[in-house]
Amino acid sequence: MTTVKLEGMPDIETQNELSLEEFKTEVLQDYKIGRISREASLLGRKEVLTGKAKFGIFGDGKEVVQLAMAKVFMPGDFRSGYYRDQTFMLAIGQLTVRQFFAQLYADVDDVNREPASGGRQMNGHFATRSLDENGEWLYLTKQKNSSADISPTAGQMLRLLGLAYASKLYRQNPELQDNGKFSVNGNEVAFGTIGNASTAEGHFWETVNAGGVLMAPMAISIWDDGYGISVPNKYQVTKQDLSEILSGFSFDEEKEQGYLLFTANGWNYPELMQTYAAGITAVRERHIPAIFHIQELTQPQGHSTSGSHERYKSKERLDWEKEFDCMVKMREWILETEISTEEELIAIEADAKKYVREEQKAAFEQSLTVIQADRAELIDAFKQLAGQADEKLASEILEISRQLSEGLDKDRRSNLNASWDALRLSLHHDLPGRQTIIDWKNSVLRQTQPKYSSHLHSGTAMRVIEVKPIYDNHAELLDGREILNKYFDLLLARDPRVFAIGEDVGKIGDVNQGMAGMQDKYGDLRITDTGIREASIMGQGIGAAMRGLRPIVEIQYLDYLLYGLEILSDDLSTLLYRTVGGQKAPVIVRTRGHRLEGIWHSGSPMGMIVNALRGMYVCVPRNMTQAAGFYNTLMQADEPALIIERLNGYRQKERLPNNIGEYTVPLGVPEVIHNGEDVTIVTYGACCEIAQAAAYKLAEVGISIEIIDVQTLLPFDVNHNIIESIKKTNRVIFFDEDVPSGGTAYMMQKVIEEQKAWQWLDSEPVTLAANAHRPAYGTDGDYFSKPNVNDVFMAVYSIMHETDPGSFPMNF
């Protein structure tokens, strides 16, 4: 750092060596960026209130502190923030004003115009591109990075932990230090930003606690303007002072744990520069996390365009906000220190306003280019149809055309609705102009739908070539846990990017010994115990995966997935989609579920999972050999997945394949595990064994069932193989351990409706699920809570009784 001396003012410590003239130039450049950001906020609000955009949320009032933070943000660093950070993004050169407005207008036609989300996220949700057009990693160390924002409050904190943790791994794991694409000796800092009210969320405190344990280079900035929407701090924060309640996290030199804690006023430009320069230097060099509590901030336009802050702030507070507006105070300081003159500042302000207006106009016009071209074609088609129609129909078609042409709504929906209206009105008229409109509609839908639906997956996992397990005549018979253990040993040996974290994963090798001995062999950086903190375990994996690592993160039991479900659903499963292929996080979430004992260790909430995690793969192996194959498949891909190992299968005997580290199980490809002729049973996981046991009992009474293990629920039977079995048996049961209408209803919809299996059925399709309550404890609790062999027997037998009551009398 270097010192800048200003006449009559305290010395200022800065990050870079600057002469006085250079410093003054930099200050004026900062002021210009701040003014541009403020003008963008003001104009953005106007655009929403006049109907050109749907919703606006802005970062006005936070400009100066973000300018200061931007000065210490280096190439390779990552931001994990929230929707007030527009000035910061402008200052680091990763957002332009035109891109800012392109997002406000939801411009989906060119990702280069709105690179953060391709028009999929509301404004203020920032992201940089980590991937090229082929999905390959860019050199993240050569650019300033922002992980993709999400709206759920404090959700960004969990990912922040992993972004910082990656720096720790890159610095401390010698095998990773030469990877210049993702890290330079772990020098990168992860910057997190959060509003004062969102610190009331559990995600914030869980992350703060975990960050202090891990001692990863994480810098959390709290923008404290005293409110959370309309709710003041007295209802948000104990003692109304975050610094006071965070003081217990202060860094302890002796224990070498804790945070460097800083406070500063958000309107004080020199104080903020000095605070960040000193704090981030320590974070970067010593890997001591820091918290910057930035107070006395304002929010001139209120929370968002959905309301006015005049409704809940007192006149005294509003007057104070005008006086202590950070841009007003920065302006006063510039004049007071004679860095610039009144005339020069007026010119900067005028230029900023003019520039923002020009960029807004350009962004708006660009966002309408395709829509207007489509509309012109449609209006021409209307004229063509009207020219072919009788007087009444022609009048109606031309009225639709007039309303579309003169209407205020400039969107695709209006275009398509108009086309549908014209087609309905002309339904019984055999006119060539109708086909022109039909062709227009279908073309627009075909070209436009991918702009809103693409990149749910990258597709790499689906392209992995299946390799069957190979066995010799003397294949070793091992416990399922030993199969996994041998697999994980091979995986960790061949790929230094892989690490595993979770509760009890390290020293004891997980509760079921799948990773037994791995920590002793590969060290506690690769196999690491964590606290009981499922949400931040997920975040730790997400952030690390966004920086090129391959984490396996463990939720000890499937029932506890609910603790981490929000971040998996809102962040991980949407990441590729909400960045239109700009960012990825190939995390494998490992857990175990299905049958064991009791309410909290026997969960199979598959309906909840498959509907919450679209964008992830969900693998439900029936044994550990199959599970190892899924790990192999996913490690060859770049997509996130959940693997649910079978909880009561760890001590069941399985043959060890010769190619344990090489074979793969394809995703979305069911396997027939028992051939039969009378009834098809579609199931997965632990239920496969129950169905197989029932098959032998049914054979005793002359009934032959075919059992299909779906293997993955997401994706589900991509080649529609299940219908081939139903064509043979003409009867089907969907069987699992979820609650009624859960996983079985999902499977039924996929097969009966999507595969159109209904046309091959001679009997009503049946679902067999657990009772609606949670499973009770004990052997009998399981028997009376979840489907058992006798339940399967009766479900199948009842279908056969209906078909042939003489051969299958109901004498049970």
N, C-alpha and C positions, 0 to 999 in steps of 0.2 A: 504494500500500500504506500501511497505518497500523500503528502500534505499540501493542500491549497490554501493560501492566505488571502483573505478578502479584507479590504479596508473597513475597520470598525466592527468586524464580525469575528466570531470564534473560528479557529482553523478547522478545515474540513478534511477528513481522511477519505481518500478515494481508492478504488480498486486498481486503477491504472495510473501510470505516470503521466501527468498532464501539466503543461504550462498554464499560466493564468489565462491566457487568451484561448487556449484549447478548452479549458474548463468552461469559460464563458460561452463558447460556441456550443459545447455539449449541453449546457443548461438551457440555452435557447432552443436547441433541437428537442430536448425533452419537453419544454413548454409547448412547442408546436405539436408534438405527438399528443400531449395531453389535451390541447385545444381541439385537435382533430377528433380525438376520441369523444370528447364532450359534445361536439357538434353532431357526431354520428348518433349519439344517444338521443339528442334532442330531435333530430330529423327522423330517427327510427321510430320514436314514439308517435310523431305526427303521421308517419306512413301507416301505422297501425290504426290510429284513431280515424283516419280518413278512409280506411277500408282497403288499402293496397296490400296490406299484410295482415296475418291472422292474429299474431300475439307478439309482444315485445318485452324483453327483460334485459336490463342494461347495467353497465358498470360505472355510471356516473357517480362521482363522490369518492371513488377509489383510485383516481388516476395517478396521483403523485406517489403513493406508496408503490404502485405497480411499476412506475418508472424507475424507482430506486431498486426494486427487486430485479428488474430486467438487467441492470448493470452488472450484476454478479452471476447471471445465468449464462453458462458457457456451453459451447458445442458438446454434445454427449449428454448433457443434463436432461432431465425429464420433469415435466409439470404434470401434476394430477390435481386438477382444480375444479372450479365450478363457474357458474354462468355470470360472474361479475368481472371476469379477467380480460376484457377486450383490450384495455390499454396495455397490459403486459404483452399480449399476443402481438399487438401492433409494434411495440417497442423492440421485441426480439426479432422482428421481421418475418414472423410466421402467420401474419394476417394482414390483408390489405383492406382498405375501406370498401372497395368493390366486392371483395369476398364477404365482408361483414354484411352488406346489403343483399348479396346473393342468397345468403342463408336466411335472412329475414323474409325474402320473397320465395323461399323454398324452391330454388332453381335446381331442377334435377337433370337438365339436359347436357351438362358438361361438368364432370367432376373437377376439372381444372378451375372452373369458375367458383365452385364451392367445395374445396378439397377436404373440408372437415367431415362432412357427412353426405355429400352429394344431394343436398336438399331434404334429407330424411329427418333431421333433427331441428327443433325450434332454435331460434337465434340464441347466441351466447354459449353454444356448446361447441367447444373448440377441440381440434385434433390436427396433428401433422401426419404426413404420410410416412409410414415405416417400411412400406413394401412398394416394389415396382409393379408395373402392369401385369407381370407374370406371377405375382405373389411372392417374389423373392425378396429377402431382406436388403434394404439399403444400408449404407454405412452410417449407422446411427451416431457414431462418435464425431462425424463431420457435420452434423446438423443439430439445431436446437429443437428439442422434441416435446410434444405435448401428447400425453395419452388422452384417449377420447373421453370427453365428459359424459356424465349421465345426470339426469335430473334428481333422482332420489337423494334426499339430503344426507350428507356425510358418507354416501356410498363411495365417493372418491378416495376416502381415507384408507380403505382396505387395500386397494390397488397400490396406493402410495407406498405402503409398507413393503410390498414386493419389489417395486421399482428401486427402492433404496437397498433392500436386501441383496439384490443382484450385484450392486457395487461391492458389497462385503464379500460375496463369493468370488467375484472376479479378482479382488485384491488378495484374498487369502488362499485361494486354490491355485497352486502353481500350474496346474494343467490348463487353466483357463486364461492365464495372463497374456498370452500372445494373440488373443483374439481381438484385433484392432477394429473389427466391424462393430462390436458391441460395447467395448470398454477399453480404457487406457489405465490399467492398474487400479481399477475401482475408484478413480478420481471423480466420478460423476455423482452429482447431488440430485436427489429427488425432491422437488419443491411441491408442497401441498398447500392449497388455499381452501379456506372454509369460512363461512359466515359465523358470527357469534352465536346466533340462535341454533344453528345446526350442531354446535358442540354439545347440545343437550342429548344428542343421539348416542346410543350405545356404541355404534360403530366408531365414533370418535375416540371414546375412552378406551375401547378395546385396542385400537390402533396405537394410541399414545402409550399404553402399558406395554404392548408387544415391542414397539420401537425402542423403548427404554431398556428392555431386556436384551434385544438383539444388537443394540448399538450400531445401527445402520445409518448411513449419511442421509438423513431425512430432515428437511426444514419445513416446518408447518407455520404458515402465516394465517392468523385469525383476523379477518376484517370485521371490526367491532363498531357498528354504527348505533348500537343501543337497542335495536329492535329485531324481531323476527316477524316479517310482514307487519301486523299491527300490534304484536305482543312485545312489551318492553322487557328489558333484561331482568327486572325483579321477578318475573314469572319464568325466566329461562335458566338463570344461573344462581347457584348458591352464593349468598353474600353480594350478588350483583357484580362480582369481580373475578374474571377468569384467571387473572394473574395470581390472585391470592390462592385460589383453589388448585392451581397448577404448581404452586411453589413446592409441594411435596415431591415433584418429579425433578427438582433441581439436581444438576450433575454433582456426583460425589466422587472426588478425585481418588479417595482411598478404595472405594468399591468399583470405580471405573464404570459406573452406570448412571443413567439419568440424562437430562436435557440441559443445554444452555438456554436460559430463559431471558428474553429481551422484551422490553416494552418501548413504544414510541407513539407519538401522535401522528395521525395520518395526514395532517396538513403541513407538517414540518419537514420540508424537503432536505435540508442539510442533515438534520438529525436522522432521517430515514436512510440516507446514503451511508452515513457513518455506521449506523446500526447493522445494516445488511453487509457492508464491506467487512466489518469485524466478525460478525457471526458466521457468515458463509465460509470465510477462510478457515475457521476452526472445524466446521462441519466437513469440508472437503479434505483437509489435510489429516485430521485426527479421527474422522468418523465418529464424531460426537453429534447426536441429533440435537436440533434446536427448535424452539418455539418462539415465534415473533407475535406478540399480542399488540396489534395495531389499533389504538384507541382514537376516540374523537373523530371518527369518520362520519360522513353524511351520505344521504341517499336522496338527492334533490328531486328525483321524479317518483319517489316511492318505490314499492317493491316491484311492480310491473305495470303493464298497460291495463291490467284487470282491475285496478283500483287507484285511489288517490290517497296519499299519506296525510293530506289535510284533514281527513276524517278522524284520525286517531292521534295526531301530534298536536301539542299545545302551541299557542301563538309564540310563547317564549322559546320553545324548542325550534320552531320553524325560523324564528328570527336568528337564533344561534347558528342554525345550519347555514343560513345565508352568509353570516359573518365569517364562519369558520370553514366554508367551502374550500377544499384543498386547492382548487385552481385559483381562487381569489387570493388565498394566502401565499401561494407560490408567486403570483404576480406581484404582490406587495413586497415580498422578499427580493425579487429581481430588481425592482425599482430602488428599494432601500439600500441594496449593496452596489448599486450603479452598474450592474451587469448589463443593463439595457435601458433604453429610454421609453417613455410613454408612447411616442410616435412609432417606434419600432415594434412594440408589443401590439399596438393597434393594427399595424400592417400584418403581423403574424396572425392575429385573430381573424382579420378579414380574409387572408389567404386560406386559412384553415376552413372557414365557412364556405368559401367558393369551391375549394377542392372537394369537400364532402358532398356538396350539392351536385357537382359534376359526376362524381363517382356513383352516387346514388342513382342518378338519372341513367347512367350507362348500365348499371346493374339491373335496373327495372326493365329497360328496353331489351337487354339480353335475355332476361327471364321470360319474356313474351314472344321471342322470335319464333320458336317452333309452334307455340299455341296459336299465334296470329296466322302463320302460314297454313296450319291445319284448318283454321276457321275460314280462311279465304277459299280454300278448296271446297269446304262443306257448303259455303254460301253459293258457290258456283254450281254445286250439285243440286242444291235446292232450286235454283233458277232453271236448271235443266229439267227437273221433275215437274215443276210448275208449268213449264212450257208444253209438257206432254199431257197434263191433267185437264179434267173438266173445270169449269169456272169455280165451283165450290171448293174442290180440293186445292186448286191452284191458289185461291185466296188464303186458305188455311196454311199452306206450305210457305207462302210469301210472308205471312204474319210471323211464323216461327223464325224465318230468316231475318225479318226486321228486328224482332226482339233480341235475337242473338247479336246482330250487328250493332245495335244501339245500347245493349245492356252494359251495366257497369262491371259485371263479373268477367274477368279475363282469365279463365281457367279451362282446363281440359274437361272438367265435369260438365260445364255449361255446353261445351261443344258436343260431347257425347249425349247428354240429355236431349239436346235439340235433334240429333240424328235419330234417336229412339222415338221421339215424338212424331217426327215425319214418317218414320217407318210404320208406326202404329196407325196413323191417320190414313196411310195409303195401302194398308194391309190387303184389301180386296181389290186393288187396282193393278192390273198386269201391265206395268209400265217399265221400260228399260232404265229410266232414271232411278228406280228403286234399287236396282243392282249396283249402280254407281255409289249410292249412299251406303249400302251394305258393305261394299268393298272398302269404302273410306273408313267406316266404323271398325271393321275387322283389322284393317291395316294399322289404325291408330292404337287399338288395343294390343296388337301384337308387338308393336314397337315401344309402347309406353309401359306396359306392365313390368318388364324387367327393370325399368328405372326405379321401381318401388319394391321389387321383390328379389332382386339378385343378391348373391353373396351371403345367403344364409349359411352355406358351407363353401369351403374351397374346393371340395371334391377329391382332395388328395387321398383321403382314407378309402374312398370307394374305388380308387384305381390301384390299390395294393393287390398284387397277384397272390391268389391263394396257394399256400404250400401246405400239404397234408402232413400231419405227424407221422413219423416213421418208427416202427417198432421192430425189434428182432425177436427171435424165439425165446430169448432169455432176458427180456425187458424186466428191469427191476420194479418190484411192487413197493410203492412208497405211499406215505400219507399225503393227502392233497397239499398240506402246508409245505411239505418237503419238495414237491414239484415246483411250487411257487418260489421257494427259497433258491433252488438251483437256477431258476430262470432269472431272478433278480440279481444273483451273483454274476451271471454272464452279462446282463444288461449294464450293470454298474462298471464292470471291467472294460467294456468296449466303448462307452460313451461318457466322457467326463462332464458333459452338460447335464446329465441326469442327477437329480438329488431327490430325496424323499423326506418329507416332514410330516409330523403328526403326533398325536398323543400316544405315548408308549412305543413309538416306532423305533427309537434309538437304542437305548441300553438293552431292553428286553426283546427287541426285534418284532414288535407289534403284539397285540394281545393274543394272536393265534399263531405267532412264530413264523410268519411268512418271510420276515426279514431278519430272522435270528442270525447273529454273528456278523451281520453286514456292517454295523458301526465299528466293530473291532477291526474289520478288514479294510474299510474304506474311509474311516474317520468320521468325526461328528459334524463336519461341514457337509458331508454327502448324505448322511443318515442322521436326522436331527430330531430330538424330542422337542415338543412344544408344550406350552401351557394349554389349559382347557379353554380354547377360544376359537371355535370352529369358523366364525365369519372371517377373522383375520388370517387364519390358515389358508382359506380360499384366496383372500386378497394377496397374501404372500406369494402364492403360486401364480396368480394372474400377472402381477407386476413383473415377476422374474421371467415368466414366459414371454412377456412383451419385450424383453431384452435378450432374447436368443437362447435362454436356458430351457431345459426340459424337466419341469418339476412333476413329481408324483406326490399329490397332497392327499392326506388321509383324513376322512371322517370315520371315527372309530366304529360307529354303528349307523346303519341307514336311518334309524329313527332320529338321530342327531343332525341329519342333513338339513333339517328345518332351520337350524341356527345359521347355516351358510347358504340357504336356498335363495335368499334375496339377492346376494351378490352374484351368485351363479346365474340367476334369471335375468337380473337387470344389467349386469355388466358383461360377464364372460360369454353367455350364449348370444348376446346381441353385438359383440365387438366387431366381428367381421362385417356384419350386416350394416351397422350404423356408421361404419367408415367406408362403405362400398368397396371393401377389399383393401383398405388402407392400413389396417392394423390387424394383428392376430396374436393369440395367446394359446399355444398348444399345451394346455394343462390336462393332465390325466388325474381325475378325482377318483381315488380308490376308497371303497367302503365295503361293508359286509352286511347282509340282511337276510330277510325271510325267516325261517323258523329257528327259534331257540327257546327262550323262556320269558314270558311276561310282557306286559304292556309296552315297555320301552326298549325291548331288545328283540322284537319279533316283527318289526315293521316291514311292510311291502306296499308303501303308498305310491304305486306305480302310475296311477292315473294322474295324481298331482305332479309327479316328476315329469312325465312325458309332455304334459301341457304347459309346464313352467320352463322347460329347458329346450325349447325349439331353437336350434342353432348349435346344440351339443349332440353327441351321440350317446345313447344309453345302451350299455351292454349288460346282459343278464345271463352269465354263463352258468351251466348246470354243474360244472366241476372245475377243478383248478387247472387241469390240462387245457381246457377251453379258455379259461381266464388268461393263462400265459399266452395263448395264441392271440387274444385280443390286444394284450400289451404289445406284442410283436407287430401287429398290424398298425396300431396307432403310433408306435415309435417310428414307423416309416412314413408317416403322414405329418400334417401340420395343423391338426384340428383338435379342439377340446372334446373330452369325453368323460363319461361317468361309467365306471366298471363296478358292478355290485357282485362281489364274491359271495358265494353261498355259505352262510354262517355255520350250518351244520355239516359242511363238507370237508373241513380242514383235516379231519382224522380218518376220513374214508380212504380206502386204498385205491390207488390208480397206478397204471403202468407208466413208467418214465419213457417218453419218446427219445429216440437217439438224437433228434434234431431239435432239442428243447429250446434253443435260442433262435431258431430259424423259421419254424412253421408259423403260419398265419391263419387266422379265422376270418373269413370275409364278413363284412358288415351287411346286414339286410338280406342274408341268405339263410332261410330256415333249413333244418336238418330233420329228416325222417329217422327217428330213433327206434321205432317199432312199427313193422308193417302189419296192416290189417285190411279188412274188407267192409266191415259193417258201419263203423262210426269213426269220424276223425276227431281227435282231441288236439287242440292247439294250446300250447302252454310254454313254460320257460322255467328256468331256475330250479329251485328245490321241488317244484311241483312235477318236474319230469320223473323223478324217482317214484313219487306217489302214483302217477299215472301208469308207470311201468308195473308197479306192484299190483294195481287194479287190473291190468291187462291179463295177468295170469289167472286171477280169480274169475274174470269174465270168460276166459277161454274154457274154464271148467263147466260153464253153463252154455257153451256154444256160441259165444259172441266174440268176434274178432275186431279189435280196435287198432287204428293207425294213430301213432303219437308223433306229433310234429313239435320239435323244439324251435321256437322262432329265433333264438339266440340273441337278437337285438330288437329292442322296441323302437328305437330311433337309430337308423332307419328300419322300416318294417317291410319285410318280404318284397324287395324292390323288383324282383322278376315275376311276382305273382305265382309262386310255386304252390302255395297252399290250395289254390282252387283246383289243381290237378288231383289232389287227394280227394277233395269233395266231389269231383266228377265221378270218382270211383265209388265212394261210400254213400254219397247223397245225404249225409247227416253230419252235423258238426256240433262240438261242445267247445266253448272257450273257457279255459280253466286257469285260475291263478289264486293268489292269497290276498289280493287287494280287497277293499270293500266293494259291495255291489255297485255297479255302474262305474267302477274305476278302470283298472287295466283290461278287464274282460270286455267292457263296452267299447273301449278303444280298439281292441283287436277285432271285435265284431264289425265295427264300422269299416275298418280297413279291408276286411275280407268280404263281408256280405254286400256292402255298398260299393266300395272302390273297385273290388275285383269282380263285382256282380255275381257273386256265388249263389245268390238267392235263386237264380234260374235253374240250378242243379239240385236243389234241395227237395227231398221227399218228406222231410219232417221239419218242424219248427226249430230254428237255431236256438241253442241253449247256452246260458252263461252259468258257470259254477264258480262262486267267489266265497270269500270269508264272510262271517257275520259283520254287521255294520259297526259293531263295537270293536274296541282294541282287544287283542288276544290276552286272555287271563293267564295268570301264572300257573306253572306246573304242567305235568303230563296231561291231566284231565282238562286243565285250562286250555291247552292247545287243541285237544280233541273236540271240545265244545265251542271253539272259536274259529278254527280254520278248517277248510275241507280236508277230509281224510280219505283213506282208501275206500271205505264203505260208501262215502258220499259220491265218489267217482263211480263206483260200481252201480249205485242206484240211479245216478243221472243217466248213465249209458243204458242200463236195463230198462228204465222207464221209456226211453225213446224206442227201444226194440219191442217193448210190450205194446205200445201204441201201434207199431207197424204190424206185429204178428202176435196178438194176445194169446193165441192157442199155443204157440211154441214157447212164449215167455209169459207165463201167468204171473200176476202180481200177488204172490203168496209170501210177502215179506212184511 
